[in-house]
């Protein structure tokens, strides 16, 4: 089967192996649309891939930053809860000591 590819189903996806784009016969000469070369398409495709990769890296970096801040906040909350528990325990011990002292003085 020796048929050429179509726009929807190109013969190859490699831009270097595709036929270069030719100016349309329906457009007047010197129209506003610039000529497109395959090297420009390849460069744009590589640049787009690089941009997409950098976007993924930035997203991963932001995600890790958010997780780090979440872990820090979690540790602070745990430390606060422990400090409050120790303060309540110290206040109870202080009340017991005062009560014991008052009982000793009363007798």
N, CA, C and O of each residue as an XYZ file, in Angstrom:
428
protein
N       0.852     -1.159      0.000
C       0.000      0.000      0.000
C       0.902      1.227      0.000
O       1.663      1.437      0.944
N       0.822      2.030     -1.043
C       1.738      3.142     -1.222
C       0.979      4.460     -1.282
O       1.151      5.237     -2.221
N       0.132      4.713     -0.273
C      -0.653      5.953     -0.280
C       0.013      6.981      0.609
O       0.611      6.635      1.628
N      -0.087      8.222      0.234
C       0.482      9.310      1.024
C      -0.406      9.570      2.226
O      -1.601      9.273      2.196
N       0.163     10.115      3.268
C      -0.604     10.403      4.471
C      -1.534     11.590      4.277
O      -1.383     12.378      3.343
N      -2.485     11.696      5.170
C      -3.409     12.833      5.153
C      -3.097     13.723      6.346
O      -2.211     13.412      7.141
N      -3.816     14.820      6.471
C      -3.593     15.723      7.597
C      -3.953     15.026      8.901
O      -3.229     15.132      9.890
N      -5.082     14.307      8.898
C      -5.517     13.613     10.110
C      -4.637     12.424     10.450
O      -4.382     12.150     11.622
N      -4.174     11.721      9.433
C      -3.317     10.552      9.639
C      -2.056     10.701      8.792
O      -1.981     10.166      7.685
N      -1.049     11.439      9.320
C       0.161     11.642      8.516
C       0.936     10.342      8.353
O       0.826      9.419      9.161
N       1.711     10.301      7.299
C       2.527      9.127      7.014
C       3.536      8.923      8.142
O       3.803      7.789      8.540
N       4.089     10.003      8.649
C       5.029      9.952      9.766
C       4.782     11.148     10.674
O       4.307     12.191     10.224
N       5.103     10.994     11.939
C       4.950     12.094     12.884
C       6.245     12.874     13.044
O       6.261     13.914     13.702
N       7.325     12.389     12.454
C       8.610     13.082     12.532
C       8.571     14.282     11.593
O       8.404     14.099     10.387
N       8.722     15.522     12.111
C       8.605     16.698     11.247
C       9.718     16.784     10.196
O       9.544     17.405      9.148
N      10.868     16.153     10.490
C      11.951     16.209      9.511
C      11.641     15.355      8.277
O      12.136     15.641      7.187
N      10.832     14.318      8.443
C      10.502     13.437      7.327
C       9.251     13.882      6.580
O       8.932     13.343      5.520
N       8.537     14.875      7.135
C       7.336     15.357      6.470
C       7.716     16.331      5.363
O       8.777     16.954      5.402
N       6.848     16.448      4.393
C       7.086     17.380      3.295
C       6.965     18.803      3.818
O       6.095     19.085      4.642
N       7.836     19.717      3.346
C       7.731     21.104      3.814
C       6.427     21.731      3.338
O       5.895     21.378      2.286
N       5.931     22.659      4.127
C       4.675     23.322      3.766
C       4.919     24.267      2.599
O       5.917     24.986      2.561
N       4.016     24.255      1.676
C       4.130     25.117      0.500
C       3.076     26.204      0.600
O       2.016     25.975      1.185
N       3.336     27.371      0.050
C       2.321     28.424      0.105
C       1.050     28.003     -0.621
O       1.100     27.323     -1.646
N      -0.063     28.409     -0.086
C      -1.349     28.049     -0.666
C      -1.575     28.818     -1.969
O      -1.180     29.978     -2.086
N      -2.209     28.172     -2.938
C      -2.514     28.834     -4.210
C      -3.748     29.719     -4.073
O      -3.977     30.603     -4.898
N      -4.554     29.479     -3.018
C      -5.765     30.282     -2.853
C      -5.458     31.642     -2.220
O      -6.265     32.565     -2.330
N      -4.298     31.780     -1.555
C      -3.950     33.056     -0.947
C      -3.158     33.899     -1.933
O      -2.376     33.368     -2.722
N      -3.354     35.200     -1.891
C      -2.570     36.061     -2.776
C      -1.108     36.094     -2.328
O      -0.800     35.855     -1.160
N      -0.232     36.387     -3.252
C       1.193     36.451     -2.933
C       1.438     37.613     -1.981
O       0.826     38.674     -2.108
N       2.333     37.403     -1.031
C       2.638     38.454     -0.062
C       1.554     38.621      0.983
O       1.376     39.718      1.513
N       0.820     37.547      1.295
C      -0.244     37.653      2.293
C       0.370     37.750      3.687
O       1.586     37.638      3.844
N      -0.463     37.955      4.681
C       0.003     38.188      6.051
C       0.535     36.925      6.709
O       1.260     37.022      7.700
N       0.204     35.735      6.195
C       0.670     34.503      6.845
C       2.099     34.210      6.414
O       2.373     34.110      5.218
N       3.024     34.069      7.378
C       4.416     33.792      7.017
C       4.599     32.343      6.589
O       3.804     31.473      6.946
N       5.653     32.093      5.821
C       5.980     30.725      5.431
C       6.505     29.980      6.652
O       7.239     30.541      7.466
N       6.123     28.719      6.770
C       6.534     27.908      7.904
C       7.508     26.857      7.405
O       7.250     26.188      6.405
N       8.628     26.710      8.102
C       9.592     25.689      7.731
C       9.567     24.581      8.773
O       9.100     24.781      9.895
N      10.066     23.426      8.398
C      10.051     22.308      9.341
C      11.017     22.530     10.479
O      10.768     22.053     11.586
N      12.122     23.242     10.253
C      13.058     23.486     11.346
C      12.411     24.373     12.404
O      12.633     24.163     13.596
N      11.624     25.351     11.998
C      10.907     26.199     12.952
C       9.899     25.392     13.751
O       9.729     25.606     14.952
N       9.228     24.456     13.071
C       8.248     23.616     13.762
C       8.938     22.725     14.777
O       8.442     22.536     15.887
N      10.090     22.175     14.394
C      10.832     21.317     15.314
C      11.297     22.110     16.522
O      11.184     21.652     17.659
N      11.821     23.305     16.270
C      12.306     24.139     17.369
C      11.160     24.533     18.293
O      11.309     24.506     19.514
N      10.026     24.896     17.718
C       8.875     25.274     18.531
C       8.390     24.084     19.349
O       8.017     24.232     20.513
N       8.398     22.889     18.729
C       7.942     21.690     19.427
C       8.885     21.361     20.585
O       8.433     20.993     21.669
N      10.203     21.494     20.355
C      11.167     21.229     21.428
C      11.023     22.270     22.533
O      11.090     21.939     23.716
N      10.825     23.519     22.146
C      10.659     24.577     23.136
C       9.400     24.338     23.961
O       9.403     24.529     25.177
N       8.328     23.920     23.300
C       7.077     23.640     23.999
C       7.279     22.477     24.968
O       6.766     22.508     26.086
N       8.017     21.458     24.549
C       8.287     20.326     25.420
C       9.088     20.790     26.630
O       8.801     20.382     27.756
N      10.087     21.638     26.408
C      10.902     22.150     27.507
C      10.039     22.974     28.454
O      10.161     22.850     29.673
N       9.167     23.815     27.900
C       8.280     24.619     28.742
C       7.349     23.731     29.558
O       7.114     23.985     30.739
N       6.823     22.689     28.922
C       5.927     21.783     29.638
C       6.684     21.074     30.759
O       6.153     20.901     31.856
N       7.924     20.665     30.487
C       8.727     20.004     31.505
C       9.010     20.964     32.661
O       8.937     20.574     33.826
N       9.332     22.215     32.338
C       9.590     23.198     33.379
C       8.331     23.484     34.189
O       8.406     23.722     35.394
N       7.168     23.462     33.523
C       5.915     23.658     34.247
C       5.702     22.529     35.248
O       5.293     22.765     36.385
N       5.988     21.284     34.811
C       5.829     20.144     35.708
C       6.779     20.252     36.888
O       6.404     19.950     38.021
N       8.017     20.684     36.626
C       8.983     20.852     37.710
C       8.529     21.934     38.684
O       8.639     21.767     39.899
N       8.019     23.043     38.151
C       7.542     24.128     39.013
C       6.352     23.653     39.845
O       6.238     23.990     41.023
N       5.477     22.879     39.235
C       4.325     22.351     39.962
C       4.781     21.408     41.074
O       4.273     21.470     42.193
N       5.740     20.539     40.763
C       6.258     19.619     41.777
C       6.946     20.388     42.902
O       6.793     20.050     44.076
N       7.712     21.432     42.535
C       8.393     22.244     43.546
C       7.375     22.939     44.453
O       7.556     22.978     45.670
N       6.312     23.484     43.872
C       5.272     24.148     44.659
C       4.556     23.150     45.567
O       4.216     23.465     46.707
N       4.331     21.939     45.046
C       3.661     20.899     45.827
C       4.520     20.506     47.027
O       4.007     20.368     48.138
N       5.827     20.325     46.810
C       6.719     19.955     47.904
C       6.827     21.102     48.920
O       6.898     20.859     50.124
N       6.840     22.343     48.435
C       6.882     23.509     49.325
C       5.640     23.530     50.218
O       5.730     23.775     51.421
N       4.486     23.271     49.613
C       3.230     23.253     50.364
C       3.229     22.129     51.399
O       2.790     22.323     52.533
N       3.726     20.947     51.002
C       3.782     19.818     51.936
C       4.729     20.108     53.092
O       4.450     19.738     54.232
N       5.850     20.771     52.803
C       6.806     21.126     53.855
C       6.165     22.084     54.855
O       6.297     21.902     56.065
N       5.465     23.110     54.348
C       4.790     24.054     55.240
C       3.703     23.363     56.055
O       3.506     23.681     57.228
N       3.007     22.430     55.443
C       1.965     21.687     56.149
C       2.597     20.877     57.287
O       2.060     20.834     58.394
N       3.736     20.238     57.013
C       4.421     19.451     58.049
C       4.900     20.347     59.185
O       4.807     19.970     60.353
N       5.411     21.530     58.852
C       5.875     22.473     59.889
C       4.696     22.904     60.760
O       4.797     22.922     61.987
N       3.579     23.251     60.117
C       2.387     23.657     60.888
C       1.898     22.506     61.776
O       1.476     22.718     62.913
N       1.964     21.287     61.232
C       1.531     20.108     62.001
C       2.416     19.931     63.231
O       1.911     19.671     64.324
N       3.739     20.069     63.064
C       4.663     19.936     64.197
C       4.415     21.033     65.234
O       4.460     20.768     66.435
N       4.154     22.256     64.782
C       3.864     23.348     65.714
C       2.590     23.070     66.503
O       2.524     23.349     67.700
N       1.587     22.524     65.837
C       0.324     22.208     66.516
C       0.549     21.131     67.574
O      -0.005     21.208     68.671
N       1.362     20.128     67.242
C       1.650     19.061     68.208
C       2.404     19.635     69.400
O       2.093     19.318     70.548
N       3.416     20.498     69.121
C       4.181     21.111     70.214
C       3.287     21.965     71.116
O       3.434     21.949     72.338
N       2.364     22.706     70.511
C       1.439     23.536     71.285
C       0.552     22.666     72.173
O       0.338     22.988     73.341
N       0.038     21.568     71.626
C      -0.822     20.673     72.411
C      -0.042     20.076     73.587
O      -0.566     19.977     74.696
N       1.212     19.679     73.341
C       2.037     19.117     74.422
C       2.293     20.178     75.495
O       2.213     19.888     76.688
N       2.604     21.418     75.067
C       2.869     22.491     76.026
C       1.633     22.792     76.862
O       1.739     23.009     78.069
N       0.448     22.806     76.226
C      -0.790     23.068     76.973
C      -1.059     21.951     77.983
O      -1.493     22.214     79.105
N      -0.799     20.702     77.579
C      -1.005     19.570     78.479
C      -0.050     19.664     79.681
O      -0.456     19.421     80.817
N       1.209     20.014     79.428
C       2.178     20.150     80.518
C       1.811     21.311     81.436
O       2.000     21.226     82.650
N       1.285     22.400     80.862
C       0.873     23.541     81.689
C      -0.286     23.154     82.605
O      -0.292     23.508     83.784
N      -1.269     22.426     82.064
C      -2.395     21.981     82.902
C      -1.912     21.060     84.022
O      -2.383     21.149     85.156
N      -0.969     20.174     83.694
C      -0.424     19.265     84.705
C       0.297     20.058     85.795
O       0.146     19.759     86.979
N       1.079     21.068     85.403
C       1.793     21.900     86.378
C       0.812     22.679     87.246
O       1.026     22.813     88.451
N      -0.275     23.200     86.642
C      -1.278     23.927     87.427
C      -1.961     23.010     88.439
O      -2.218     23.417     89.571
N      -2.257     21.769     88.034
C      -2.861     20.801     88.971
C      -1.903     20.498     90.121
O      -2.317     20.423     91.278
N      -0.626     20.324     89.796
C       0.369     20.048     90.844
C       0.487     21.243     91.795
O       0.632     21.075     93.006
N       0.423     22.456     91.222
C       0.495     23.653     92.055
C      -0.704     23.736     92.984
O      -0.556     24.068     94.161
N      -1.898     23.437     92.465
C      -3.100     23.456     93.306
C      -3.013     22.410     94.410
O      -3.397     22.686     95.546
N      -2.516     21.215     94.098
C      -2.362     20.164     95.112
C      -1.375     20.608     96.196
O      -1.606     20.388     97.385
N      -0.278     21.231     95.773
C       0.724     21.689     96.748
C       0.151     22.777     97.652
O       0.391     22.765     98.859
N      -0.601     23.714     97.084
C      -1.228     24.774     97.895
C      -2.211     24.181     98.907
O      -2.257     24.575    100.073
N      -2.999     23.212     98.409
C      -3.985     22.566     99.281
C      -3.288     21.827    100.428
O      -3.711     21.890    101.583
N      -2.202     21.124    100.070
C      -1.463     20.391    101.109
C      -0.865     21.363    102.125
O      -0.885     21.098    103.327
N      -0.329     22.499    101.636
C       0.236     23.500    102.537
C      -0.848     24.104    103.435
O      -0.642     24.305    104.631
N      -2.001     24.386    102.832
C      -3.114     24.952    103.622
C      -3.567     23.965    104.678
O      -3.863     24.362    105.805
N      -3.628     22.686    104.339
C      -4.042     21.660    105.312
C      -3.022     21.563    106.428
O      -3.397     21.368    107.584
N      -1.726     21.697    106.109
C      -0.684     21.592    107.132
C      -0.734     22.794    108.063
O      -0.502     22.647    109.263
N      -1.031     23.982    107.538
C      -1.087     25.189    108.345
C      -2.315     25.158    109.240
O      -2.258     25.612    110.382
N      -3.433     24.624    108.732
C      -4.687     24.599    109.491
C      -4.579     23.684    110.698
O      -5.283     23.909    111.683
N      -3.748     22.681    110.671
C      -3.696     21.719    111.773
C      -2.825     22.152    112.870
O      -2.685     21.441    113.865
